[in-house]
Every structure is written in C-alpha cells, then in structure tokens.
C-alpha cells in the first residue's frame, strides 16, 4: 500500500515536471513569434487577392 502511494506521488511529480518544461519551451517560442504581424499578413493576402 505504501509503495503504491509513493508511485502515485512520483508519477504526479514527474508529470508536473514535464508539463512545466513544455510550458517554458512553448512560452519561449511564442515570445519570439510576432503573432500580430502574422495576422496582418494573412489579412493583407485575403483582401488583396
């Protein structure tokens, strides 16, 4: 019983750690990505064609 509780705790800890790493990677990529410029570019192509 104690081993099962420890495994559940470890599983949740590892999942949280992985999610945290992925969140940091995604936010780092989004900081370098200019979303508004992309939207403006798509609007330009839509209305000019």
mmCIF file of the N, C-alpha and C atoms, coordinates in Angstrom:
data_MODEL
# 
_entry.id   MODEL 
# 
loop_
_atom_site.group_PDB 
_atom_site.id 
_atom_site.type_symbol 
_atom_site.label_atom_id 
_atom_site.label_alt_id 
_atom_site.label_comp_id 
_atom_site.label_asym_id 
_atom_site.label_entity_id 
_atom_site.label_seq_id 
_atom_site.pdbx_PDB_ins_code 
_atom_site.Cartn_x 
_atom_site.Cartn_y 
_atom_site.Cartn_z 
_atom_site.occupancy 
_atom_site.B_iso_or_equiv 
_atom_site.pdbx_formal_charge 
_atom_site.auth_seq_id 
_atom_site.auth_comp_id 
_atom_site.auth_asym_id 
_atom_site.auth_atom_id 
_atom_site.pdbx_PDB_model_num 
ATOM 1   N N  . UNK A 1 1  ? 0.828  -1.193 0.000   1.00 0.00 ? 1  UNK A N  1 
ATOM 2   C CA . UNK A 1 1  ? 0.000  0.000  0.000   1.00 0.00 ? 1  UNK A CA 1 
ATOM 3   C C  . UNK A 1 1  ? 0.872  1.257  0.000   1.00 0.00 ? 1  UNK A C  1 
ATOM 4   N N  . UNK A 1 2  ? 1.890  1.272  0.831   1.00 0.00 ? 2  UNK A N  1 
ATOM 5   C CA . UNK A 1 2  ? 2.778  2.430  0.912   1.00 0.00 ? 2  UNK A CA 1 
ATOM 6   C C  . UNK A 1 2  ? 3.534  2.629  -0.401  1.00 0.00 ? 2  UNK A C  1 
ATOM 7   N N  . UNK A 1 3  ? 3.917  1.528  -1.029  1.00 0.00 ? 3  UNK A N  1 
ATOM 8   C CA . UNK A 1 3  ? 4.627  1.615  -2.311  1.00 0.00 ? 3  UNK A CA 1 
ATOM 9   C C  . UNK A 1 3  ? 3.729  2.212  -3.382  1.00 0.00 ? 3  UNK A C  1 
ATOM 10  N N  . UNK A 1 4  ? 2.455  1.847  -3.386  1.00 0.00 ? 4  UNK A N  1 
ATOM 11  C CA . UNK A 1 4  ? 1.519  2.380  -4.370  1.00 0.00 ? 4  UNK A CA 1 
ATOM 12  C C  . UNK A 1 4  ? 1.342  3.888  -4.173  1.00 0.00 ? 4  UNK A C  1 
ATOM 13  N N  . UNK A 1 5  ? 1.269  4.338  -2.950  1.00 0.00 ? 5  UNK A N  1 
ATOM 14  C CA . UNK A 1 5  ? 1.142  5.774  -2.678  1.00 0.00 ? 5  UNK A CA 1 
ATOM 15  C C  . UNK A 1 5  ? 2.382  6.516  -3.156  1.00 0.00 ? 5  UNK A C  1 
ATOM 16  N N  . UNK A 1 6  ? 3.564  5.946  -2.901  1.00 0.00 ? 6  UNK A N  1 
ATOM 17  C CA . UNK A 1 6  ? 4.808  6.583  -3.348  1.00 0.00 ? 6  UNK A CA 1 
ATOM 18  C C  . UNK A 1 6  ? 4.907  6.632  -4.865  1.00 0.00 ? 6  UNK A C  1 
ATOM 19  N N  . UNK A 1 7  ? 4.440  5.582  -5.542  1.00 0.00 ? 7  UNK A N  1 
ATOM 20  C CA . UNK A 1 7  ? 4.471  5.558  -7.005  1.00 0.00 ? 7  UNK A CA 1 
ATOM 21  C C  . UNK A 1 7  ? 3.519  6.609  -7.560  1.00 0.00 ? 7  UNK A C  1 
ATOM 22  N N  . UNK A 1 8  ? 2.343  6.748  -6.966  1.00 0.00 ? 8  UNK A N  1 
ATOM 23  C CA . UNK A 1 8  ? 1.402  7.778  -7.414  1.00 0.00 ? 8  UNK A CA 1 
ATOM 24  C C  . UNK A 1 8  ? 1.984  9.169  -7.231  1.00 0.00 ? 8  UNK A C  1 
ATOM 25  N N  . UNK A 1 9  ? 2.629  9.388  -6.100  1.00 0.00 ? 9  UNK A N  1 
ATOM 26  C CA . UNK A 1 9  ? 3.262  10.688 -5.836  1.00 0.00 ? 9  UNK A CA 1 
ATOM 27  C C  . UNK A 1 9  ? 4.357  10.956 -6.864  1.00 0.00 ? 9  UNK A C  1 
ATOM 28  N N  . UNK A 1 10 ? 5.180  9.962  -7.131  1.00 0.00 ? 10 UNK A N  1 
ATOM 29  C CA . UNK A 1 10 ? 6.267  10.105 -8.095  1.00 0.00 ? 10 UNK A CA 1 
ATOM 30  C C  . UNK A 1 10 ? 5.716  10.368 -9.498  1.00 0.00 ? 10 UNK A C  1 
ATOM 31  N N  . UNK A 1 11 ? 4.661  9.665  -9.853  1.00 0.00 ? 11 UNK A N  1 
ATOM 32  C CA . UNK A 1 11 ? 4.049  9.847  -11.169 1.00 0.00 ? 11 UNK A CA 1 
ATOM 33  C C  . UNK A 1 11 ? 3.516  11.278 -11.327 1.00 0.00 ? 11 UNK A C  1 
ATOM 34  N N  . UNK A 1 12 ? 2.844  11.791 -10.311 1.00 0.00 ? 12 UNK A N  1 
ATOM 35  C CA . UNK A 1 12 ? 2.323  13.158 -10.369 1.00 0.00 ? 12 UNK A CA 1 
ATOM 36  C C  . UNK A 1 12 ? 3.457  14.173 -10.410 1.00 0.00 ? 12 UNK A C  1 
ATOM 37  N N  . UNK A 1 13 ? 4.515  13.914 -9.659  1.00 0.00 ? 13 UNK A N  1 
ATOM 38  C CA . UNK A 1 13 ? 5.661  14.821 -9.626  1.00 0.00 ? 13 UNK A CA 1 
ATOM 39  C C  . UNK A 1 13 ? 6.341  14.883 -10.995 1.00 0.00 ? 13 UNK A C  1 
ATOM 40  N N  . UNK A 1 14 ? 6.544  13.732 -11.613 1.00 0.00 ? 14 UNK A N  1 
ATOM 41  C CA . UNK A 1 14 ? 7.184  13.683 -12.940 1.00 0.00 ? 14 UNK A CA 1 
ATOM 42  C C  . UNK A 1 14 ? 6.297  14.348 -13.980 1.00 0.00 ? 14 UNK A C  1 
ATOM 43  N N  . UNK A 1 15 ? 4.986  14.108 -13.924 1.00 0.00 ? 15 UNK A N  1 
ATOM 44  C CA . UNK A 1 15 ? 4.063  14.726 -14.879 1.00 0.00 ? 15 UNK A CA 1 
ATOM 45  C C  . UNK A 1 15 ? 4.099  16.246 -14.741 1.00 0.00 ? 15 UNK A C  1 
ATOM 46  N N  . UNK A 1 16 ? 4.100  16.743 -13.519 1.00 0.00 ? 16 UNK A N  1 
ATOM 47  C CA . UNK A 1 16 ? 4.163  18.181 -13.287 1.00 0.00 ? 16 UNK A CA 1 
ATOM 48  C C  . UNK A 1 16 ? 5.482  18.752 -13.813 1.00 0.00 ? 16 UNK A C  1 
ATOM 49  N N  . UNK A 1 17 ? 6.556  18.043 -13.605 1.00 0.00 ? 17 UNK A N  1 
ATOM 50  C CA . UNK A 1 17 ? 7.875  18.478 -14.070 1.00 0.00 ? 17 UNK A CA 1 
ATOM 51  C C  . UNK A 1 17 ? 7.909  18.570 -15.592 1.00 0.00 ? 17 UNK A C  1 
ATOM 52  N N  . UNK A 1 18 ? 7.372  17.563 -16.273 1.00 0.00 ? 18 UNK A N  1 
ATOM 53  C CA . UNK A 1 18 ? 7.368  17.546 -17.739 1.00 0.00 ? 18 UNK A CA 1 
ATOM 54  C C  . UNK A 1 18 ? 6.475  18.666 -18.281 1.00 0.00 ? 18 UNK A C  1 
ATOM 55  N N  . UNK A 1 19 ? 5.309  18.859 -17.677 1.00 0.00 ? 19 UNK A N  1 
ATOM 56  C CA . UNK A 1 19 ? 4.404  19.922 -18.108 1.00 0.00 ? 19 UNK A CA 1 
ATOM 57  C C  . UNK A 1 19 ? 5.065  21.280 -17.932 1.00 0.00 ? 19 UNK A C  1 
ATOM 58  N N  . UNK A 1 20 ? 5.779  21.462 -16.845 1.00 0.00 ? 20 UNK A N  1 
ATOM 59  C CA . UNK A 1 20 ? 6.476  22.725 -16.589 1.00 0.00 ? 20 UNK A CA 1 
ATOM 60  C C  . UNK A 1 20 ? 7.537  22.985 -17.651 1.00 0.00 ? 20 UNK A C  1 
ATOM 61  N N  . UNK A 1 21 ? 8.286  21.965 -18.016 1.00 0.00 ? 21 UNK A N  1 
ATOM 62  C CA . UNK A 1 21 ? 9.321  22.115 -19.047 1.00 0.00 ? 21 UNK A CA 1 
ATOM 63  C C  . UNK A 1 21 ? 8.674  22.462 -20.394 1.00 0.00 ? 21 UNK A C  1 
ATOM 64  N N  . UNK A 1 22 ? 7.601  21.764 -20.765 1.00 0.00 ? 22 UNK A N  1 
ATOM 65  C CA . UNK A 1 22 ? 6.918  22.041 -22.025 1.00 0.00 ? 22 UNK A CA 1 
ATOM 66  C C  . UNK A 1 22 ? 6.338  23.455 -22.042 1.00 0.00 ? 22 UNK A C  1 
ATOM 67  N N  . UNK A 1 23 ? 5.773  23.886 -20.921 1.00 0.00 ? 23 UNK A N  1 
ATOM 68  C CA . UNK A 1 23 ? 5.206  25.237 -20.832 1.00 0.00 ? 23 UNK A CA 1 
ATOM 69  C C  . UNK A 1 23 ? 6.298  26.286 -21.064 1.00 0.00 ? 23 UNK A C  1 
ATOM 70  N N  . UNK A 1 24 ? 7.459  26.074 -20.460 1.00 0.00 ? 24 UNK A N  1 
ATOM 71  C CA . UNK A 1 24 ? 8.557  27.019 -20.634 1.00 0.00 ? 24 UNK A CA 1 
ATOM 72  C C  . UNK A 1 24 ? 9.051  27.046 -22.075 1.00 0.00 ? 24 UNK A C  1 
ATOM 73  N N  . UNK A 1 25 ? 9.111  25.878 -22.712 1.00 0.00 ? 25 UNK A N  1 
ATOM 74  C CA . UNK A 1 25 ? 9.554  25.820 -24.108 1.00 0.00 ? 25 UNK A CA 1 
ATOM 75  C C  . UNK A 1 25 ? 8.564  26.540 -25.021 1.00 0.00 ? 25 UNK A C  1 
ATOM 76  N N  . UNK A 1 26 ? 7.275  26.316 -24.794 1.00 0.00 ? 26 UNK A N  1 
ATOM 77  C CA . UNK A 1 26 ? 6.259  26.935 -25.651 1.00 0.00 ? 26 UNK A CA 1 
ATOM 78  C C  . UNK A 1 26 ? 6.233  28.442 -25.461 1.00 0.00 ? 26 UNK A C  1 
ATOM 79  N N  . UNK A 1 27 ? 6.290  28.903 -24.214 1.00 0.00 ? 27 UNK A N  1 
ATOM 80  C CA . UNK A 1 27 ? 6.270  30.353 -23.991 1.00 0.00 ? 27 UNK A CA 1 
ATOM 81  C C  . UNK A 1 27 ? 7.518  31.016 -24.558 1.00 0.00 ? 27 UNK A C  1 
ATOM 82  N N  . UNK A 1 28 ? 8.645  30.325 -24.519 1.00 0.00 ? 28 UNK A N  1 
ATOM 83  C CA . UNK A 1 28 ? 9.869  30.878 -25.104 1.00 0.00 ? 28 UNK A CA 1 
ATOM 84  C C  . UNK A 1 28 ? 9.721  31.024 -26.616 1.00 0.00 ? 28 UNK A C  1 
ATOM 85  N N  . UNK A 1 29 ? 9.111  30.022 -27.264 1.00 0.00 ? 29 UNK A N  1 
ATOM 86  C CA . UNK A 1 29 ? 8.886  30.106 -28.707 1.00 0.00 ? 29 UNK A CA 1 
ATOM 87  C C  . UNK A 1 29 ? 7.906  31.220 -29.047 1.00 0.00 ? 29 UNK A C  1 
ATOM 88  N N  . UNK A 1 30 ? 6.853  31.355 -28.242 1.00 0.00 ? 30 UNK A N  1 
ATOM 89  C CA . UNK A 1 30 ? 5.844  32.376 -28.535 1.00 0.00 ? 30 UNK A CA 1 
ATOM 90  C C  . UNK A 1 30 ? 6.368  33.788 -28.325 1.00 0.00 ? 30 UNK A C  1 
ATOM 91  N N  . UNK A 1 31 ? 7.318  33.960 -27.424 1.00 0.00 ? 31 UNK A N  1 
ATOM 92  C CA . UNK A 1 31 ? 7.897  35.294 -27.228 1.00 0.00 ? 31 UNK A CA 1 
ATOM 93  C C  . UNK A 1 31 ? 8.644  35.741 -28.473 1.00 0.00 ? 31 UNK A C  1 
ATOM 94  N N  . UNK A 1 32 ? 9.224  34.812 -29.197 1.00 0.00 ? 32 UNK A N  1 
ATOM 95  C CA . UNK A 1 32 ? 9.958  35.152 -30.406 1.00 0.00 ? 32 UNK A CA 1 
ATOM 96  C C  . UNK A 1 32 ? 9.082  35.207 -31.645 1.00 0.00 ? 32 UNK A C  1 
ATOM 97  N N  . UNK A 1 33 ? 7.810  34.886 -31.512 1.00 0.00 ? 33 UNK A N  1 
ATOM 98  C CA . UNK A 1 33 ? 6.902  34.833 -32.653 1.00 0.00 ? 33 UNK A CA 1 
ATOM 99  C C  . UNK A 1 33 ? 5.986  36.044 -32.615 1.00 0.00 ? 33 UNK A C  1 
ATOM 100 N N  . UNK A 1 34 ? 5.970  36.817 -33.662 1.00 0.00 ? 34 UNK A N  1 
ATOM 101 C CA . UNK A 1 34 ? 5.134  38.015 -33.727 1.00 0.00 ? 34 UNK A CA 1 
ATOM 102 C C  . UNK A 1 34 ? 3.771  37.637 -34.299 1.00 0.00 ? 34 UNK A C  1 
ATOM 103 N N  . UNK A 1 35 ? 2.833  37.380 -33.423 1.00 0.00 ? 35 UNK A N  1 
ATOM 104 C CA . UNK A 1 35 ? 1.509  36.914 -33.835 1.00 0.00 ? 35 UNK A CA 1 
ATOM 105 C C  . UNK A 1 35 ? 0.744  37.987 -34.600 1.00 0.00 ? 35 UNK A C  1 
ATOM 106 N N  . UNK A 1 36 ? 0.822  39.216 -34.175 1.00 0.00 ? 36 UNK A N  1 
ATOM 107 C CA . UNK A 1 36 ? 0.075  40.281 -34.852 1.00 0.00 ? 36 UNK A CA 1 
ATOM 108 C C  . UNK A 1 36 ? 0.578  40.509 -36.274 1.00 0.00 ? 36 UNK A C  1 
ATOM 109 N N  . UNK A 1 37 ? 1.862  40.384 -36.494 1.00 0.00 ? 37 UNK A N  1 
ATOM 110 C CA . UNK A 1 37 ? 2.405  40.536 -37.851 1.00 0.00 ? 37 UNK A CA 1 
ATOM 111 C C  . UNK A 1 37 ? 1.884  39.420 -38.746 1.00 0.00 ? 37 UNK A C  1 
ATOM 112 N N  . UNK A 1 38 ? 1.758  38.221 -38.210 1.00 0.00 ? 38 UNK A N  1 
ATOM 113 C CA . UNK A 1 38 ? 1.234  37.097 -38.971 1.00 0.00 ? 38 UNK A CA 1 
ATOM 114 C C  . UNK A 1 38 ? -0.231 37.322 -39.322 1.00 0.00 ? 38 UNK A C  1 
ATOM 115 N N  . UNK A 1 39 ? -1.018 37.815 -38.383 1.00 0.00 ? 39 UNK A N  1 
ATOM 116 C CA . UNK A 1 39 ? -2.434 38.094 -38.640 1.00 0.00 ? 39 UNK A CA 1 
ATOM 117 C C  . UNK A 1 39 ? -2.568 39.193 -39.688 1.00 0.00 ? 39 UNK A C  1 
ATOM 118 N N  . UNK A 1 40 ? -1.783 40.236 -39.566 1.00 0.00 ? 40 UNK A N  1 
ATOM 119 C CA . UNK A 1 40 ? -1.835 41.327 -40.544 1.00 0.00 ? 40 UNK A CA 1 
ATOM 120 C C  . UNK A 1 40 ? -1.451 40.834 -41.929 1.00 0.00 ? 40 UNK A C  1 
ATOM 121 N N  . UNK A 1 41 ? -0.457 39.952 -41.999 1.00 0.00 ? 41 UNK A N  1 
ATOM 122 C CA . UNK A 1 41 ? -0.026 39.393 -43.275 1.00 0.00 ? 41 UNK A CA 1 
ATOM 123 C C  . UNK A 1 41 ? -1.137 38.552 -43.898 1.00 0.00 ? 41 UNK A C  1 
ATOM 124 N N  . UNK A 1 42 ? -1.824 37.772 -43.094 1.00 0.00 ? 42 UNK A N  1 
ATOM 125 C CA . UNK A 1 42 ? -2.934 36.951 -43.610 1.00 0.00 ? 42 UNK A CA 1 
ATOM 126 C C  . UNK A 1 42 ? -4.078 37.836 -44.094 1.00 0.00 ? 42 UNK A C  1 
ATOM 127 N N  . UNK A 1 43 ? -4.385 38.908 -43.359 1.00 0.00 ? 43 UNK A N  1 
ATOM 128 C CA . UNK A 1 43 ? -5.433 39.843 -43.780 1.00 0.00 ? 43 UNK A CA 1 
ATOM 129 C C  . UNK A 1 43 ? -5.071 40.488 -45.116 1.00 0.00 ? 43 UNK A C  1 
ATOM 130 N N  . UNK A 1 44 ? -3.823 40.877 -45.245 1.00 0.00 ? 44 UNK A N  1 
ATOM 131 C CA . UNK A 1 44 ? -3.359 41.514 -46.482 1.00 0.00 ? 44 UNK A CA 1 
ATOM 132 C C  . UNK A 1 44 ? -3.565 40.596 -47.667 1.00 0.00 ? 44 UNK A C  1 
ATOM 133 N N  . UNK A 1 45 ? -3.172 39.326 -47.515 1.00 0.00 ? 45 UNK A N  1 
ATOM 134 C CA . UNK A 1 45 ? -3.317 38.366 -48.612 1.00 0.00 ? 45 UNK A CA 1 
ATOM 135 C C  . UNK A 1 45 ? -4.794 38.085 -48.901 1.00 0.00 ? 45 UNK A C  1 
ATOM 136 N N  . UNK A 1 46 ? -5.621 38.100 -47.880 1.00 0.00 ? 46 UNK A N  1 
ATOM 137 C CA . UNK A 1 46 ? -7.043 37.813 -48.068 1.00 0.00 ? 46 UNK A CA 1 
ATOM 138 C C  . UNK A 1 46 ? -7.748 38.929 -48.836 1.00 0.00 ? 46 UNK A C  1 
ATOM 139 N N  . UNK A 1 47 ? -7.466 40.169 -48.475 1.00 0.00 ? 47 UNK A N  1 
ATOM 140 C CA . UNK A 1 47 ? -8.169 41.282 -49.092 1.00 0.00 ? 47 UNK A CA 1 
ATOM 141 C C  . UNK A 1 47 ? -7.563 41.704 -50.420 1.00 0.00 ? 47 UNK A C  1 
ATOM 142 N N  . UNK A 1 48 ? -6.317 41.349 -50.669 1.00 0.00 ? 48 UNK A N  1 
ATOM 143 C CA . UNK A 1 48 ? -5.683 41.757 -51.925 1.00 0.00 ? 48 UNK A CA 1 
ATOM 144 C C  . UNK A 1 48 ? -5.867 40.751 -53.034 1.00 0.00 ? 48 UNK A C  1 
ATOM 145 N N  . UNK A 1 49 ? -6.341 39.562 -52.727 1.00 0.00 ? 49 UNK A N  1 
ATOM 146 C CA . UNK A 1 49 ? -6.486 38.559 -53.798 1.00 0.00 ? 49 UNK A CA 1 
ATOM 147 C C  . UNK A 1 49 ? -7.866 38.550 -54.398 1.00 0.00 ? 49 UNK A C  1 
# 
